[in-house]
């Protein structure tokens, strides 16, 4: 093995360019033509391939650095016995790539994306011209940190003719599905997997027989897609979509109407043409990954410099979609159609604040992932209310005001110790419960900016006065927007009280990862039969929503009955 310094090739500009992405790290093994860094000028981006195979000894640049032709990029230990071949291949490929890079120095990213990626990616997707049929093994795409996914549907059979971007199989996680498209047109010679198999990134899926034209034949007719705001319509060069290079149209991702994951409908519009649904800023390697996974780059939030989409962004998007709950049939929830309400009359758009957006996402996640059941009950709080009023007179000098919510918190803390399953969380796998030896109760607080749920910790270890004081402090911090993230984490159970507003009952949504929540409505005086006559009693409506995967209906009824008994006579809490 020999040590070699890899330098910046001719990128068609004498001015320094930015290093916007370093695609390798110290210790990585790289193959010839693997991308090592991505450079960007004012008008184009260039992926720099490694001219030889070897191991990265030292990185000499980092993201954000500015470099020019000849500057060192990294130290490489080349593989013994492969230096000559790698050098020869690398030199020729690098020369071709450099020629294209010089050609593309003026256009936008779409031009740079098409420069040489076709040369590096042609191994898996066919060549650009006519030629004899050849066989290629189609691997599963890079799924990021998704450990494994199950094949729930094979969309092709041996002997079938497939087009590039045609769905060949459907993967499924616990909550959503992902369509895998064919990287090229051809004939399915052999299927290497079956329905029910669990696969990971790189698992061989099938053997595909392709002709010389491969997938590029279907894309040569596509116009170049602008991918950057700096692009100009006239910047495209005639050679960008030539056979042998993927071109901007082929580098654009395959999409679906719903964002590329979890839906099975046929593709249409830009998605059908294998282009993002909007102009995006991404390199060839990212576009290839998006195409392999069927992701619409137009739906991927960018995190790189100048709003560039990185591989990590695509992986995060895939993971997010795979973790979203499935709709009927196992697919992700379909997108709702956009409606122009101005057709029916005057409208005004009121942008939701950040708090309401976050709350909406969390509530939606909880609602669609947790099988909710609500148990309704009533508690006779006649004596408790009389006791509360009498104690408030005694505590007035101390500045403490007992509310019914304080009694509810104390009663719930006692009930949670009695029914530990209600104080638990379900493992994401669904195979075990996490039983918690602490009682932290979330208190829903209505604020002008939206609903927040601060957490009262160790409620089972505190007296009524302390609970009432802390509830008041948390409510004040919530209304003044002074709650810290720590103030809203760690709850094991929640209480949502609408008693001061009104209503008779409602179905509160469980706050995941909790498994239950108590809703409280306004108390009302009702006639209650005592065995001999009807007596006026103050009744408090209780709405107990729970995760039916964890709590059975009988246990829920026992919980509310026990809680009602405590509220009817708080002396029981001392037993």
N, C-alpha and C positions, 0 to 999 in steps of 0.2 A: 504493500500500500504506500501511496505517496501523497504528500501534502500539496495542495494546490489552492491558489487564491482565485476566486471567482469575481470577475469585475463587471461593471456596468457596460453592456454592449452599446453599439451605435443606436441611439433611439431617435435619430433624425433631428436632433436639436443640440446646439452647442451650449444653450443656457441650462443652468441647474434645474432639475425636476424634483418633485416631492416624492418621498417614499411614503405611500399611504397604507401599505399593508406588507407585513413580513409573514410569509406563508409557512415558514419552517422555524424550528427552534434548535438550540444546541443539543446534539445527540441524535437528531432525527436521521433516519436513512432515507435518501432520496434517489429516485431513478432519473435517468437522462430525460430531459424535457419536462420534468416536474417544475411547476412554478415555485420560485423561491421568494420573489418580492414582486410587488405591483408598484409601478412608477406612474406619476401623473403630471402632465403639463397643464397649461391653461385650457387646452382644447382636447386632449386625448389621454387615455390611460394605456399603459403597456405592461403586460405580464412578462417578466423576465424568467426564461426557463433555465434550469440547470443544465450545462453542457455535458455533464458526466454523472454517472451514478456514484454514490459514495455516502459518507457519513459527515454531517455537519460538525466541525470541530469548534468553530467560533463564529458568532455573528458580529459583523463589523459595522452594521447599520441598525437603526431602529425606526419605527414609524414616526414620521414627522421630520426626519432628516432630509436634507437636500443634497443630491448627488448629480454628477455629470459623467459623460463617457470616460471609462477607464478607472473610475473610483472603485476601491475594493468593496465587495458586498459580504463575503463570508470566506472562511477557511474550510476546505473540503478534503477529507481523506478519501481518495478515489479507490475503487475496488480493484484488487490485484487481478490481472488477467483480462480485465475489461476496459482498461484505459484506452488502448488503441481504437477498439471498436467504438467505444463511447465517444472518443474524441472525434473520430471520423463522422459518425452520425450526428454528433452534436454540432460539429462545425457546419455541416451542410444544412441541417435544420435551422441552426441559429442564423445562417446566412439568409435563408429563405424568410425566416421570421423577421430579421432585421430589414430586409427589403420591404416587407409588408408594413413594418412599423414606420419606415420612412415614408411610405405611401400614405400612411394614416396619421401622420404627425399633425395634420391640419384639422381633420374632421373631429366629430364628437366621439363619445365613448362607444357608440355603436360601431363606428368605424374601427376603433382600436380593438373592440371585441372580436371583430371578424378577421383581424390581421393574420393570426397564425394559429388560432385555436383549432381551426379545422385540421391543421397538420398534426397537432398534438392529440386531438380527440378522435381522429379518424379510425383509430384502432378499434373502437367500440361501436362505431356507427356507419361504417362503410366508407368507401372512397368516393371522390366526387365525379368520376367519369365512368364510362362503361368498362366492363371487365368480367372475368369469369365469376361464377358463384363461389362463395366461400362461407364457411361456418364460423360462427362466433358464439361464445358462451355469454349469456346475459346475466350479470350478477344483480343482487338486490342493491338499491342505491344506499348511499350513506344516510342513515337514520339518526345521526347525531348520538345523543346519550340515551336513546330509547333502547333498552336492553334487548327486547325481542318483541315481535308482533306475530300474530297468528294469521295464516292464510284462510280467509273465509269464503273466497270465491276465485275460481280459475275461469277467466273469461275466454280462453282459447284452448284448443285441443291440438294434438299432434297432427300435422298435415295442413293446418289452417294457414291461410295467407293473411298476414297482418300488415297494416300501414304504420309508418312512423307516428308515434304519439298515441297509438291505439292502446286502450287499456288491456293488459294481459292478465292481471290478477288484482285482488283487493286484499289489503292487510287490515287487521283490526286490533286495536288496543282494548283496554277495558271499557273505553267510553266513546270511541270514534273509529272511523275507517279511513283508509288511505289507498287511493288508486295508484297503481304503478304502470306507467306507459311503456311501450316498446321503444327502445332507442333507435330503431331502424325498421325499414320495410323489409319484408322477406317471408320465408316459410318456416313454420315451427317444425323442426326436425325431431326434437325430443323434449319432453317436459321432465324436469329434474326434481320437482316438488309436487305435492298434492294438497288438496283441501284439508285443513286441520294441522298442517305442519307449522311449526314455529321457527321463524327465521330471524337472522340478524343482518347487519350491514355486511355486504359482500357475499352472502349466500348465493350459490349458483341456482338460477331459476329455470333456465331452458337453454337449449341449443337452437340458434336461429341461422338459417341459411339465407344469406343476402347476396344480391347481385352487385355489380361494381358500382352502380349509382347510389345504392343505399338510401339513406334518409335525405341526403342532400338534394336528390332529384325533386323531392316534393317541396323543397324550400328555395330552390334557385329562382323560382318565379315570384317569390315574395319580395316586396320592396324593402329596402333597408329601413330599420326602425330607429328613430332618434331616441337616444337614451340619456341625454343631458340637456339641461337648460342652456348650456353654452353652444349647443349644436346649431348649425345653420343648414337649411334644406339643400343648399348647393354644395355642401362640403363632401358629400359622398363620392367615392371614386368608383369607376366602372368595374374595377377588379375585385371589389370587396365581396361580391357574391359569386365569384368564379368557382367552378368545380374544383374540389380538392381543399377548399377552405370552407368552414361552416358558414361564414357570413353572418351579418347581423340578424337576419331573419331566423337562421337556425340557432343562433345563440340565445334568442329570446326564449323565455320559458313557456312550457306548456301549462295552460291554465284551465280552470273550471269556473263555472259561474259563481260558485260560492267561496272562492278563494283558493281553490285547488285541492282541498282535502276534505274528505268525508262525504262527498256527494257523488252520485252515479250518473246524472243526466249527461246527454251528449254535449260536447263543447260547442260553443258558438262564438261568432265575432272574432275578436283578437285572440281569444283563447283557442279557438279552432285552428288559427293560423300559427300557433306556437309562439305568440308574442305576449308581453305583459299587457295588462289592461290599462296601464298608464306608462308614461315615460319614466324610466328608472335609471339609476347610476350603478352599474355593476360590471364586473369583469367576466371574462369567458368561463373561468372555472366555476364561478357562482352561478352563471347562467346554465352551465352544463348540469350542475347539481340540481338546480330548479327544474330543468327539463326532465331529469331522471326521476324526480320525485313528484312530478306533476304539480308543482307549486307555481302559482301566479306571482311573479316578483312584484307586480303592482300592488299586492296586498301585504307585502312584507315591510315592516317598519325598519328603516335604515339606522345603523349606529356608527358607521364609518365616517371618515372625514368627508366633508362636502356632501353629506347625505348619501354616501355610498353604502350599498348593501353588501355585507360580508357573508362568508359561509356560516359564521356563528348566528347571524340573523335568520338565515334559512332554517338552520337546525332548531333554533328557538321557536320559529313559526310552526314547524312540523310538530314539535313537542307540545306546543300550546293547543294545536288543533287535535292532536291525538288524545289529549287529556280532557278535551271538552266532552260533555255528555252526549251520548248518542240519541238521535231521534228515533222514531219508529222505523223498524227495519234495520237498525244498527248504524245508520248513517248519521252524520252530523246534522244539527238543526239547520233547515234551509234558510237562506236569506229572505227577508221580507221585501216585497216589491215597494219601490218608492212611489209615493202618491203626491201629485201636485195639488195641494189643498187650496191653492189660490184660484183654481178653476171654479170653486164653489162659493167663494167670497173672500173678503179681506182677511189676511193672516199676519201674524207677527212671530218671528223666530226668537225664542228665549233660550240662549245657550245654558246648559246645565253647568253648575260649578263642579270643581274637582271632587268635592265630598260626595255630591249626589251621583256622579259618574261611578266612583269607586263603590258606593253603596249599591248601586244598581247592578254592577257586575257581580258583587258578592251575593246579593239576594237571588239573582238569576241562577248562579252556580248552585246555591243551596236548594233552590226550588226544583231544578231539573235533575239533581243528583240524589236527593233524599226523598224516599217515599213517605210523604207526610200523612199522618192521621191526627185528628184533633179530638180530644176528650173534653166534654163540657160538664161542668159541675157548679154547685153553689155552696158557699160557706156562710154559716150564720155568724155574723160578727156583731151581733147586738151588744153583748157584754164587752167584747173587745173594744168597740167604739166608745162605750161609756168609760172604760178604763183609760183609753188613750186621752180623752178629754180631761179626765181628772188629773192625770199625770202631767199634762201640758201646763196646767195651772201651777203645779208644784215645781216644774222645771223651767218656768218662765224666767226666773231670776238668773238661772245659769246660762240663758241664751240658747237652750236646746228646745227644739220643737219636734215632737214625735209625730210622724205621719203614718198613715196606714201602710205605706211602702216599707217603712222600717220594720214593721211587724211581719210583713210578707217576706222580706229578706231573711229575717231570723227563722221564720217557720219553714221556708224553703231550705235553708241551710240544714236544719234538723231533718227534714224529709230526705234530703240528698244523702245524708249519712245513713239513713234507714234503708234507702233504695240506691245502692252504689252504681247500678247499671245506668241510672239516669244521670249520674255524674261521670260518665265515661266518654270515650271517643272510639270510633271504629277505625281500625287500621285501613289504609288505602286498599290493601289486598282483600279486605273483607273477611279475613280468616281469623281475626282475634280482636278482643276489646282491650283498650288501654284504660284500666281502672285507676282513678286518681285519688290519692290520699290527701287531697286538699280541696277546699270549697271556695272558689272565686266566682262571684255572681256578677254578671253584666247587667247594668241598669240602662234601659233605653231612655235617652233624653231628647226631647223635641227642641230644636234650635232653629233660628231663622235661616240658617244655611243648610239645614237638613238634619236627619236623624243620626245621632252618634250613640255609642254604647260604651261608656267607661266601665271599668271593672273594680268592684269592691272586693278586696282580697281577704282571705281567711275569715269569711263571714261567720263561720261556725264557731270562731273563737272570740267573738266580740259581743258586747252587751248592746241593748237597745239604744242607749244614749250615744254610744260611739258609732253605731251603724247610722243613726239619724244624722249625726254631725258629718260623717264622711260622705253620705249621700248628698247632703247640701253642698259640700265643698266640690264634689265631682260635678254636680249639676251647674254650679257657678262657673267652673273652669270650662265646661262644655259650651255654655252660652257666650263666654268671653273668648272662645277659640284658643284656649291656653292648654288644652289637653295634649300631652305628649304621646307618641306611639306606644310607649310602655304602659300608659294609663288605659289603653284599649286592647291589651293582649292578655291571653291566658285564662279567659273565662271558661268555666266548666258548665255553666247554666245561665240563662238569661231571663229577665223579667221585663215585660212591656206593659206598662200600666196606662190605660186610657181613662181611668176613673174620673179625672178632673174634667174631661171633655164630654163624655157620654157614651152611649151605646149599650147594648145588652150582651153581645158576644162577638168574637171575631176569630180568625184562624191565623195566628202569628206564624211567621216562617222561621224555622230552626236556623240558628247561626252556625254553619259548619265551621270547625269540626265538632261542635257540640251536638248532642243527640236529642235535646229537648229545650223547650222554651215555655214560659208561663205568660199567658195574656190575661190581663185583669181589666174588667169594665166597671162602669159606675154602679155602686151599690144602690139598692132600692128596698123600700119597706114593702113586705108582702105578707099576706095572711098564711100562716103555717099551722097545720093541724098538730096539736100536742097530745092527741088521744081523746080529749074530751071537748075541746073547742079550738076554734081558730084564734091564733095569737099574732099580733103584729111583730114581725121580726125583720131585722136589717140583713138582707142577703147580698152577698158579694159574688158576682158571676166570675167563674174561672174558665179559661180556655187553655188547655194543656196540649200543645202540638209536640209530636215526637217522631223520631226516626223508627219506622216500623221494622227495619232490619235488626234493630237492637232491642226495642221495647215492644212487648206484646200488648194487645188490648187489655188483657186482664191485669197486667202489671201497671198499665197506665191508670186504670180505674182504681186500683189499690193505692197508687200514689196520690191521686186527687182526693180520695176518701180520707187518707191519712192527713193530708194537708188541710182539708176542710175541718177535720177534727181538731187539729192544732189551733187553727184560727178561731174555732168555736170556744176553745178553752186553752189558753196559752200555758196554763199550769202543767199541761201534759208535756211541754218541752223540758220541764225540769225532771221528768221521770227518767 
